[in-house]
Structures are given as structure tokens and as C-alpha cells.
Amino acid sequence: MVAGSRLNIWGSLRGLPRDIWILAGATLVNRAGTMVLPFLVLYLTRELGFTPGRAGLALAAYGAGAIIVAPLAGRLSDSIGPLPIMKASLIVTGLLLLLFPFVTSFAAVIALTFVWSLVSESFRPANLTIVTDVVSPDQRKPAFALIRLAINLGMSIGPAAAGFIATRSFYWIFIVDAITTIVAGIVLILVPLDAANAARSQAERDQHADARVRRRHAIFGDRRLLLFLFALFLTCFVFFQHDGPLPLFLVEGLGLSPAFYGMLFTINTVMVVLIEVPLNAATATWSHRWVLAAGAFLFAVGSGILAFAASAAVVVLSIMIWTFGEMMLFPQASAYVAEIAPPSRRGEYMGAYSLAFSLAFALAPWAGTVGLGVLGARTLWLVVFTIGAISAVMMLRVTIPDERVAVQAV
């Protein structure tokens, strides 16, 4: 039976409930229209005449909104359920994107970008929560892998299409992004999710909502979660170097073209689409700590070898190693948080999980770019390797509740 499962590496997706496929479909539609954020700085500088510094402040405003809303959306998911938040996030985000081209002043752009971030980024913890709710514990890892597959398929379409659209008019980037976002919201509104799963999830939450997990500061009292979140922040700090120093290092340091930098995203996406689900199926019996540690260490190695890169081939090898780390760590990380979260606090835990990403996104590209200028490329990438290695060691110390271990042992 084990041998058969290994041969049928995509079989882990077959037993997933209908709700997950609906969520994956909505995610695919939404991500296929992801166009505005990757081109926001270019739009603000070329179309509105903002300085690069002011355009960068708009991204900072988006990052600030993501940091603020992550824990709030998580708690709200526990209060009213994640699905209403997801629907509202998609519809309102689409309407805000339709408004964006009509806003031209700096103050108005910053304000609208901040509101857009609050609305749009509230989707993430709610989405993580509902995926956890509608599948059984043994299906969580393939379910998160499927959602990531939808995200990457969509992201392979959206930004590439936006590049062609932008050559004609930036205005249409906002229109297409808005339409696909609203369509994704309409899919969730019109196609009902399985009420039985929702009822089962709520019953499970009510059963386990004891006095301990109702404590006001439950997150800060869970040392297991705090250890994991800090390790995850360090890993994400390594991960988000591709948004800051990496393109500068490739173009200015190694003399490679911007097109080569773009090609690296294609390599990453193709690998994720083709390999992530089989890889997660192959490591399904591994413990959380070993998969998380392996993923974090591959991030570290993939970044560290850039310290010795002198050719495009080494850079490609770096991205391939780095991508294996991504494929192992992120689905496992989501499944781990779902595993340790009290059922009545899943949204809150997923909000904290999203917050770790948002903080790293806000700090890592800036810190890496500054480090590249101050330390030089070789020292920067060795420092990044060290951070990733520390994260991997910390991941080896993560644990799950004793009672869950007992259940799995049985």
C-alpha cells in the first residue's frame, strides 16, 4: 500500500473535499488577476510622476496595512467565521481597484493603498482558517499544497499578462485585476460550501473551547507557537531577499539582465507547479520538525551559495535549491499552525502566522538592500545563510501537543 501511494504521487489530492476545490478555483481566478501590486511602483513613477521614494512609501503603506490587519482578521474569523471575511475582502478589494486610477494626489494614493491593504490582506488569515476547518487533520498538508498550487498557477499568469497590458495602458491593469477579484468573490457567494463541514467544524470548536484557550492573551502564553513564529520570521526574512537585494546583485553585481531575473520566477513557478504536490506526498510521514527544518535549511543554502556566484548557472542552482525549501516549508508551516491551534482560536493563530510573513515582507527587502550596500554581496549572502541556518535549528525544536502525538501514534 505504501509503495502504491508512492507511485501515485498525486493521489493525495483525490480525497480532498469539494469545498477545497472550490476554494482553490476561487484562489486561481483571483491570483490570475494579480497585476496591480507587482506594477504599483512602476505605475506611480511613470504614470503619476511620483519620485521613487514616494512610490516606495506607497509600498510601505501597503506593508503597514498588512501588519495591522493580520491579527485582527484572524480574531474576526473566530468570531463570525472566515467565509464572510473572504467574500467581503474580494468584493471590496475589486471595487477599490476600480477607484484607484481616479486617485492622483500623493496623500490620496497613500490613503487608498493603506485601505486597499487592510481589505485585501484580511483574506489571507481567513483563507488559512477555512482550509483548516473543511479538511481532516491528515488532509491539511495536501490541502494547503493544493491552495499553493492554485496561487502559483495564477501568479504565473497574472504578472506576465500585466506586463503586456501595461505596454498599452496601465489603466487596464486595474480593470482586469478588479474584475478577476470580484469574480472570485462571486464564486464564493454563489457556490455554497459544504454545510456539514462547517457544522462539524463549529461543533469541534465549541467542544474544545475550554477556559484555558479563552484566555485573553492565549497567543502569548503558547511558547510553542512563539518559538515557531520567530523561526518562521527568520526564514521569511531569507525568503524575501528576492524582492530587495537579489535583483540589484544580479544586474549590478553580476552584470545579468533584468530578463534573467524575471526568468528565475518562471523556474520557481514551474518547479512549484510540477513538484510541490508530489514532494509533499513523499514527505507526508515525516514529522513537522524535520520537514520545517529541512525547508529552512534549503532556504539558507540556496541563498548562501550566492556568496560564491560568478555565473548565471550558479544563480539558477541557487533558485532551484531555494525553491525546494519553499515547497517543503510553506505547506508544512500552515499545517503545523493548524495542528497546534485550539479549534476555537484557529483564526487568531492563522492571523499571527500571517503577521510573521507581513513583518518579514516589511523589513527584509529594505534590510537586505541596505546590507548589500554596506557589507557587500559576499558578506550579505553569508549573513543571510547564517540567519536561515539559525531558523533551521529552531525549527528542530518545534513540538505538537502531547495528545495529538498520542492520537497519531494510535
PAVORO-761738 format. One line per 4 residues: number of its first residue (from 1); their letters; for each residue x, y, z of N, C-alpha, C. Coordinates in steps of 0.2 Angstrom, whole numbers. Layout:
N
NUM = A = X:Y:Z:X:Y:Z:X:Y:Z; ...
***
This chain:
410
1 = MVAG = 4:-6:0:0:0:0:4:6:0; 10:6:4:14:12:4:17:13:-3; 20:7:-6:23:8:-12:18:10:-17; 12:8:-17:7:11:-22:6:18:-21
5 = SRLN = 6:21:-15:5:28:-13:10:32:-16; 16:29:-16:22:32:-19:22:33:-26; 19:28:-29:19:28:-37:13:33:-39; 8:33:-35:3:38:-37:4:44:-33
9 = IWGS = 9:48:-35:11:54:-31:5:59:-30; 1:59:-35:-4:65:-35:-11:62:-31; -11:56:-29:-16:53:-26:-19:57:-20; -14:60:-16:-16:64:-10:-21:69:-11
13 = LRGL = -22:71:-17:-27:76:-19:-34:73:-20; -34:67:-21:-41:64:-23:-46:64:-18; -44:63:-12:-49:63:-6:-51:70:-3; -48:75:-6:-50:82:-3:-57:83:-5
17 = PRDI = -60:86:0:-67:88:-1:-69:93:-6; -75:93:-8:-77:98:-14:-75:105:-12; -76:107:-5:-75:114:-3:-68:116:-5; -63:112:-4:-56:114:-5:-55:115:-13
21 = WILA = -58:112:-17:-58:113:-24:-61:119:-26; -67:121:-23:-70:127:-24:-65:133:-22; -62:132:-16:-58:137:-13:-52:138:-18; -49:133:-20:-43:133:-25:-45:136:-31
25 = GATL = -51:135:-34:-54:138:-40:-54:145:-39; -57:148:-34:-58:155:-32:-51:158:-32; -46:154:-28:-40:157:-27:-36:158:-34; -37:153:-38:-34:153:-45:-36:159:-49
29 = VNRA = -43:160:-49:-46:166:-53:-43:172:-50; -43:173:-43:-41:179:-40:-33:180:-42; -29:175:-41:-22:176:-42:-20:177:-49; -24:174:-54:-23:175:-61:-24:183:-63
33 = GTMV = -27:186:-59:-28:193:-60:-24:198:-56; -19:195:-52:-14:199:-48:-10:203:-52; -11:209:-53:-7:213:-58:-5:220:-55; -9:223:-50:-8:230:-48:-2:230:-43
37 = LPFL = -2:226:-38:4:226:-33:11:225:-37; 12:221:-41:19:220:-44:21:226:-48; 16:230:-51:17:235:-55:16:242:-52; 14:242:-46:12:248:-42:18:254:-43
41 = VLYL = 24:252:-41:29:257:-41:30:260:-48; 30:255:-53:31:257:-60:25:262:-62; 19:260:-60:13:265:-62:14:271:-58; 16:272:-52:16:278:-49:22:282:-51
45 = TREL = 27:279:-53:33:284:-56:32:286:-63; 29:281:-67:28:283:-74:22:286:-76; 16:284:-73:10:287:-75:8:294:-71; 10:293:-64:8:299:-60:14:303:-58
49 = GFTP = 20:301:-60:26:306:-60:29:306:-52; 27:301:-48:30:301:-41:37:299:-42; 41:302:-37:48:300:-36:48:293:-34; 54:289:-35:55:283:-32:54:282:-25
53 = GRAG = 56:287:-21:55:287:-14:48:287:-12; 44:292:-15:37:292:-14:33:286:-16; 35:283:-22:32:277:-24:34:271:-19; 40:271:-16:42:266:-11:37:267:-4
57 = LALA = 36:273:-3:31:274:3:24:271:2; 22:271:-4:16:268:-5:16:260:-4; 22:257:-6:23:250:-4:23:249:4; 26:254:7:27:254:14:20:254:17
61 = AYGA = 16:259:14:9:259:17:5:253:16; 6:249:11:3:243:10:6:238:15; 12:238:16:15:233:21:12:235:28; 12:241:30:9:243:36:2:240:37
65 = GAII = -2:241:32:-9:238:32:-9:231:33; -5:227:30:-5:220:31:-3:218:38; 2:222:41:4:220:48:-2:221:52; -5:227:52:-11:228:56:-17:224:56
69 = VAPL = -18:222:49:-25:218:49:-24:211:50; -18:208:50:-17:201:50:-20:198:57; -18:200:63:-21:198:69:-28:200:70; -30:205:67:-37:207:68:-42:203:63
73 = AGRL = -40:201:57:-44:197:53:-44:190:56; -39:188:59:-39:181:62:-44:181:68; -44:186:72:-49:186:78:-56:186:75; -57:190:70:-63:191:67:-66:184:64
77 = SDSI = -61:181:61:-63:174:58:-66:169:64; -63:170:70:-65:166:75:-72:168:77; -74:175:77:-80:177:79:-86:176:74; -85:178:68:-90:177:63:-89:172:58
81 = GPLP = -84:169:58:-82:164:53:-78:167:47; -74:163:44:-69:165:39:-72:167:32; -78:163:31:-81:164:24:-83:171:23; -87:174:27:-89:181:26:-84:186:25
85 = IMKA = -78:185:29:-72:189:28:-69:189:21; -69:182:19:-66:181:12:-70:184:7; -77:183:7:-81:186:2:-81:194:2; -81:197:8:-81:204:8:-74:207:6
89 = SLIV = -69:203:8:-62:205:5:-62:206:-2; -64:200:-5:-63:200:-13:-68:205:-16; -74:206:-14:-78:211:-17:-76:218:-16; -74:220:-10:-72:227:-9:-66:228:-12
93 = TGLL = -61:223:-12:-55:225:-15:-55:226:-22; -60:222:-26:-61:224:-33:-64:231:-34; -68:233:-29:-71:240:-30:-66:245:-29; -61:244:-24:-56:249:-23:-51:249:-29
97 = LLLF = -50:244:-32:-45:244:-38:-49:248:-43; -55:247:-44:-59:251:-49:-58:259:-48; -57:261:-42:-57:268:-40:-50:270:-40; -45:266:-40:-38:268:-40:-36:272:-45
101 = PFVT = -37:271:-52:-35:275:-57:-37:283:-57; -43:284:-53:-45:291:-52:-42:295:-47; -38:292:-43:-34:295:-37:-27:297:-40; -25:303:-39:-19:305:-42:-14:309:-37
105 = SFAA = -17:312:-32:-13:315:-27:-9:310:-23; -3:312:-20:1:308:-16:-3:306:-10; -6:311:-6:-9:309:0:-15:304:-1; -19:305:-6:-24:301:-8:-22:294:-10
109 = VIAL = -16:293:-14:-14:287:-16:-12:283:-9; -8:286:-5:-6:283:1:-12:280:5; -17:285:6:-23:283:10:-26:277:7; -27:277:0:-31:272:-3:-27:265:-3
113 = TFVW = -20:266:-4:-16:260:-4:-17:257:3; -17:261:8:-17:258:15:-24:254:16; -29:257:14:-36:254:15:-36:248:10; -34:248:4:-33:243:0:-30:237:3
117 = SLVS = -24:238:7:-20:233:10:-25:230:16; -28:234:20:-32:232:25:-37:227:23; -41:229:17:-46:225:15:-43:218:11; -38:219:7:-36:214:3:-32:208:8
121 = ESFR = -28:211:12:-24:206:16:-28:203:22; -34:205:23:-39:201:28:-41:195:25; -40:194:18:-41:187:15:-37:182:18; -30:183:19:-26:178:20:-27:174:26
125 = PANL = -27:177:32:-29:173:38:-36:169:38; -41:172:35:-47:169:34:-47:163:30; -43:164:24:-42:158:19:-38:152:23; -33:154:27:-30:148:30:-34:145:35
129 = TIVT = -38:149:38:-43:146:43:-48:141:40; -51:144:35:-56:139:32:-54:133:29; -47:133:26:-44:127:24:-44:122:29; -41:125:35:-41:120:41:-47:118:43
133 = DVVS = -53:122:43:-59:119:45:-62:114:41; -61:114:34:-65:110:30:-62:103:28; -56:102:31:-52:96:30:-51:92:36; -50:86:36:-47:82:42:-40:83:43
137 = PDQR = -37:82:49:-30:83:50:-25:80:46; -27:74:43:-22:71:39:-22:73:32; -28:78:30:-28:81:24:-26:88:23; -23:90:29:-22:98:29:-16:99:25
141 = KPAF = -11:95:25:-5:96:21:-6:96:13; -9:91:11:-11:91:4:-16:97:2; -20:99:7:-25:104:5:-21:111:5; -16:112:9:-13:118:8:-8:118:2
145 = ALIR = -6:112:0:-2:112:-6:-6:113:-12; -12:111:-12:-17:112:-17:-18:120:-18; -19:123:-12:-20:130:-12:-14:134:-15; -8:132:-13:-2:135:-15:-1:134:-23
149 = LAIN = -3:128:-25:-3:126:-32:-8:131:-36; -14:132:-34:-18:137:-37:-15:144:-37; -12:146:-31:-9:153:-31:-3:153:-36; 1:148:-37:7:149:-41:5:148:-48
153 = LGMS = -1:144:-50:-3:144:-57:-6:151:-59; -10:154:-54:-12:161:-55:-7:166:-56; -2:166:-51:4:170:-52:8:170:-58; 8:164:-61:12:163:-67:8:166:-73
157 = IGPA = 2:168:-72:-2:171:-77:-3:178:-76; -5:180:-70:-6:187:-69:-1:192:-70; 5:192:-67:10:197:-68:13:197:-75; 13:191:-78:15:191:-85:11:194:-90
161 = AAGF = 4:193:-89:-1:196:-93:-1:204:-92; 0:206:-86:1:213:-84:6:217:-88; 12:213:-89:17:216:-92:15:218:-99; 11:214:-103:9:215:-109:4:221:-109
165 = IATR = -1:220:-104:-6:225:-104:-3:232:-103; 2:233:-98:5:239:-97:8:243:-102; 10:239:-108:13:242:-114:7:246:-117; 1:244:-116:-4:248:-119:-7:253:-115
169 = SFYW = -9:251:-109:-12:256:-104:-12:253:-97; -9:257:-92:-9:254:-85:-16:254:-82; -20:258:-85:-27:258:-83:-31:251:-83; -29:248:-88:-32:241:-89:-30:236:-84
173 = IFIV = -24:237:-81:-21:233:-76:-26:233:-70; -28:239:-68:-33:240:-63:-40:236:-64; -42:237:-71:-48:235:-73:-48:227:-72; -43:224:-75:-43:217:-76:-42:214:-69
177 = DAIT = -38:217:-65:-37:214:-58:-43:215:-54; -47:220:-55:-53:221:-51:-58:216:-53; -59:215:-60:-64:210:-62:-63:203:-60; -56:201:-60:-55:194:-58:-56:194:-50
181 = TIVA = -54:199:-46:-55:199:-39:-63:198:-38; -67:202:-41:-74:202:-40:-77:195:-42; -75:193:-47:-77:186:-50:-75:181:-45; -69:181:-42:-68:176:-37:-72:177:-31
185 = GIVL = -74:183:-29:-79:184:-23:-86:181:-25; -88:182:-31:-95:180:-33:-95:172:-33; -89:169:-35:-89:162:-35:-90:159:-28; -87:162:-23:-88:160:-16:-95:162:-14
189 = ILVP = -98:167:-16:-105:169:-14:-110:164:-17; -109:162:-24:-114:158:-27:-114:151:-27; -108:149:-25:-106:141:-25:-106:140:-17; -111:137:-14:-111:136:-7:-106:130:-5
193 = LDAA = -103:132:0:-98:127:3:-102:122:7; -99:116:9:-102:110:12:-104:112:19; -111:113:20:-113:115:27:-111:110:32; -111:103:30:-109:98:35:-102:99:38
197 = NAAR = -97:101:33:-91:103:36:-91:109:41; -94:114:39:-95:120:43:-98:118:50; -103:114:50:-106:112:56:-102:108:60; -98:103:57:-93:99:61:-88:103:64
201 = SQAE = -85:108:60:-80:112:62:-82:116:68; -89:119:68:-91:123:74:-92:119:80; -95:113:79:-96:108:85:-89:107:88; -84:106:84:-77:104:86:-75:110:90
205 = RDQH = -76:116:88:-73:122:91:-77:123:98; -83:122:98:-87:123:104:-85:118:109; -83:112:107:-82:106:112:-75:108:115; -70:111:111:-63:112:114:-62:119:117
209 = ADAR = -67:123:117:-66:130:119:-67:130:127; -61:127:130:-61:127:137:-59:134:140; -58:134:146:-56:141:149:-49:143:147; -45:138:147:-38:140:145:-37:143:138
213 = VRRR = -40:141:133:-39:144:127:-43:150:126; -48:151:131:-52:158:131:-48:163:134; -42:162:137:-38:167:140:-37:173:135; -37:179:137:-36:185:133:-30:185:129
217 = HAIF = -24:182:132:-18:183:129:-15:175:128; -20:171:125:-18:164:123:-12:164:119; -12:168:114:-6:168:109:1:169:113; 1:174:117:7:175:120:9:170:126
221 = GDRR = 4:166:128:5:161:133:7:154:129; 7:154:123:9:147:119:16:148:117; 21:146:121:28:146:119:29:142:113; 26:137:112:27:133:106:26:137:100
225 = LLLF = 20:140:100:19:145:94:24:150:93; 26:154:99:30:159:98:37:157:96; 39:151:98:46:149:95:45:148:88; 40:144:85:39:143:78:38:150:74
229 = LFAL = 34:155:77:34:161:73:40:165:73; 44:165:78:51:168:77:55:164:72; 55:158:72:59:154:67:56:155:60; 50:156:60:47:157:53:48:164:51
233 = FLTC = 48:169:55:50:176:53:57:176:51; 62:172:54:69:172:51:69:169:44; 65:163:43:65:160:37:62:165:31; 57:168:33:54:173:28:58:179:27
237 = FVFF = 62:181:32:67:186:31:72:184:25; 74:177:25:78:175:20:74:175:13; 68:172:14:64:172:8:63:178:4; 62:184:8:60:190:5:66:194:2
241 = QHDG = 72:191:2:78:194:0:77:195:-8; 73:190:-11:72:191:-18:69:197:-20; 65:201:-16:62:207:-18:67:213:-17; 72:212:-13:77:218:-12:83:217:-15
245 = PLPL = 88:214:-12:95:214:-14:96:209:-20; 92:204:-21:94:199:-26:94:203:-33; 88:206:-35:89:209:-42:95:214:-43; 96:218:-38:102:223:-38:109:219:-39
249 = FLVE = 109:213:-35:115:209:-35:116:206:-42; 111:204:-45:111:200:-52:113:205:-57; 109:211:-57:110:216:-63:117:220:-62; 118:223:-56:123:227:-55:130:223:-53
253 = GLGL = 129:218:-49:135:214:-47:137:209:-52; 133:205:-55:135:200:-59:134:202:-67; 131:208:-68:130:210:-75:125:206:-79; 120:203:-75:115:199:-79:109:204:-80
257 = SPAF = 105:202:-85:99:206:-87:93:206:-83; 89:211:-83:83:211:-79:78:205:-81; 79:203:-88:75:197:-91:77:191:-87; 84:190:-86:86:184:-82:83:184:-75
261 = YGML = 83:189:-72:79:190:-65:72:187:-66; 69:190:-71:62:188:-72:61:180:-74; 66:177:-77:66:170:-79:67:166:-72; 70:169:-67:70:165:-61:64:163:-58
265 = FTIN = 59:168:-59:52:167:-56:49:162:-60; 50:161:-67:47:156:-71:50:149:-68; 56:149:-67:59:142:-65:56:141:-58; 55:145:-54:52:144:-47:45:142:-48
269 = TVMV = 41:145:-52:34:143:-53:33:137:-56; 37:135:-61:36:129:-65:38:123:-60; 43:124:-56:45:119:-51:40:118:-46; 37:123:-43:31:123:-38:25:119:-41
273 = VLIE = 23:121:-47:18:118:-50:19:110:-51; 24:108:-54:26:101:-56:28:97:-50; 31:100:-45:34:96:-40:31:96:-33; 28:102:-31:26:103:-24:21:97:-21
277 = VPLN = 16:96:-25:11:91:-23:15:84:-22; 18:82:-27:22:75:-26:27:75:-20; 31:81:-19:35:81:-14:32:81:-7; 27:84:-7:23:84:0:20:77:1
281 = AATA = 18:74:-4:15:67:-3:21:62:-1; 27:64:-4:33:59:-2:35:60:5; 34:66:8:36:68:15:30:68:20; 25:65:18:19:65:22:20:62:29
285 = TWSH = 24:57:29:25:53:35:31:57:40; 34:62:37:39:65:41:36:69:46; 40:70:52:37:74:57:37:81:55; 33:86:58:33:93:57:40:96:57
289 = RWVL = 44:94:63:50:97:64:55:96:59; 55:90:56:60:88:51:59:91:44; 53:92:42:51:95:36:52:102:37; 50:106:42:51:113:43:59:114:43
293 = AAGA = 63:110:47:70:112:47:73:111:41; 71:105:37:74:104:30:73:110:26; 66:112:26:64:118:21:68:124:23; 69:126:29:73:132:32:80:131:30
297 = FLFA = 83:125:30:90:124:29:91:125:21; 86:123:17:87:123:10:87:131:8; 82:134:11:82:142:10:89:145:11; 92:143:17:98:145:19:104:143:14
301 = VGSG = 104:137:12:109:135:7:108:138:0; 102:139:-2:101:142:-8:103:149:-9; 102:153:-3:104:160:-3:112:160:-1; 114:156:3:121:156:4:126:155:-2
305 = ILAF = 124:151:-6:129:149:-12:129:155:-16; 125:160:-16:125:166:-20:132:170:-18; 134:169:-12:141:172:-10:146:170:-14; 146:165:-18:151:162:-22:149:162:-29
309 = AASA = 143:165:-31:141:165:-38:145:170:-42; 147:167:-48:150:171:-53:147:170:-60; 142:166:-60:139:165:-67:132:164:-66; 128:164:-71:121:163:-71:119:156:-69
313 = AVVV = 123:151:-71:122:144:-69:122:143:-61; 126:146:-57:126:146:-50:120:149:-47; 118:154:-50:111:158:-48:105:153:-49; 105:150:-55:100:145:-56:100:140:-51
317 = LSIM = 105:137:-50:106:132:-45:103:134:-38; 105:140:-36:103:143:-30:95:144:-30; 92:146:-35:85:146:-35:82:140:-35; 85:135:-38:82:128:-38:82:125:-31
321 = IWTF = 88:126:-27:88:124:-20:83:127:-16; 83:134:-17:79:138:-13:71:136:-14; 70:135:-20:63:133:-22:61:126:-18; 65:121:-18:64:115:-14:63:117:-7
325 = GEMM = 66:122:-4:65:124:3:58:127:3; 56:131:-1:49:134:-1:44:129:-2; 45:124:-6:40:118:-7:39:114:-1; 44:113:3:44:109:9:41:113:15
329 = LFPQ = 43:119:15:42:123:22:35:126:22; 33:129:17:26:133:17:20:129:18; 19:123:14:13:119:16:13:116:23; 20:114:25:20:111:32:19:116:37
333 = ASAY = 21:122:36:21:128:41:13:129:42; 9:130:37:2:131:38:-1:125:41; 1:119:39:-2:113:43:0:113:50; 6:115:52:8:115:59:4:119:63
337 = VAEI = 3:125:60:-1:130:64:-8:128:65; -11:125:60:-17:122:61:-17:116:66; -12:112:66:-12:107:71:-11:109:78; -8:114:80:-7:117:87:-12:122:89
341 = APPS = -16:124:84:-21:129:86:-27:126:89; -29:129:95:-35:127:98:-41:128:93; -46:123:92:-51:124:87:-55:131:87; -56:133:93:-59:140:94:-55:146:93
345 = RRGE = -48:145:92:-44:150:91:-40:150:84; -42:146:79:-39:145:73:-38:151:69; -43:155:69:-42:162:66:-36:166:69; -36:166:75:-31:170:79:-24:168:78
349 = YMGA = -24:161:78:-17:158:76:-15:159:69; -20:159:64:-18:160:57:-16:167:56; -20:172:60:-18:179:60:-11:180:62; -9:177:68:-2:178:70:3:175:65
353 = YSLA = 1:169:62:5:166:56:6:171:50; 1:174:48:1:179:43:5:185:45; 5:187:51:9:193:54:16:192:53; 18:186:54:26:184:53:28:185:46
357 = FSLA = 24:184:41:25:185:34:25:192:33; 20:196:36:20:203:34:26:207:37; 28:205:43:33:209:46:40:207:42; 41:201:40:46:200:36:46:203:29
361 = FALA = 40:204:26:40:207:20:41:215:21; 39:217:26:41:225:28:48:226:29; 51:221:32:58:223:34:64:220:30; 63:214:27:68:210:24:71:214:18
365 = PWAG = 66:216:13:69:219:7:73:225:8; 71:229:13:74:235:15:81:234:18; 81:229:23:87:227:27:92:224:22; 90:220:17:94:217:13:97:222:8
369 = TVGL = 93:226:6:96:231:1:101:236:4; 100:238:11:105:242:15:111:238:16; 110:231:18:116:227:19:120:226:13; 117:225:7:121:225:1:126:230:0
373 = GVLG = 123:237:1:127:242:0:133:243:6; 131:241:12:136:242:17:141:237:18; 138:230:17:143:225:18:146:222:12; 143:223:6:145:220:0:141:213:-1
377 = ARTL = 141:211:-7:137:205:-9:139:199:-5; 145:197:-5:148:191:-1:146:190:6; 147:196:10:146:196:17:138:196:18; 134:199:14:127:199:14:124:192:14
381 = WLVV = 126:188:9:123:182:7:126:177:13; 132:178:15:134:174:21:130:175:27; 128:181:28:124:183:34:117:180:33; 114:181:27:108:178:26:108:170:27
385 = FTIG = 113:167:25:114:160:26:114:158:34; 117:162:37:118:161:45:111:162:48; 107:167:46:100:168:48:96:162:47; 96:159:40:92:154:38:94:147:42
389 = AISA = 101:147:44:103:141:47:101:141:55; 101:147:58:98:148:64:91:146:64; 87:148:59:80:146:59:79:139:58; 83:135:54:83:128:54:84:125:60
393 = VMML = 89:127:64:90:124:71:84:125:75; 81:131:75:75:132:79:69:128:77; 68:127:71:63:123:68:63:116:71; 69:113:73:70:107:75:67:106:82
397 = RVTI = 66:112:85:63:112:92:56:112:93; 52:113:87:45:114:87:42:107:89; 36:108:93:33:102:95:25:102:94; 22:97:94:14:97:94:12:95:101
401 = PDER = 5:96:102:3:94:109:3:86:110; 4:85:116:5:78:118:0:73:116; -7:76:117:-12:72:115:-13:71:108; -11:76:103:-11:74:96:-6:69:94
405 = VAVQ = 0:69:98:5:64:96:2:57:98; -1:57:104:-4:50:106:-9:48:100; -13:52:98:-18:50:93:-15:48:87; -9:51:84:-6:49:78:-3:43:79
409 = AV = 0:41:85:3:35:87:-1:29:86; -8:30:89:-13:25:88:-14:24:81
***
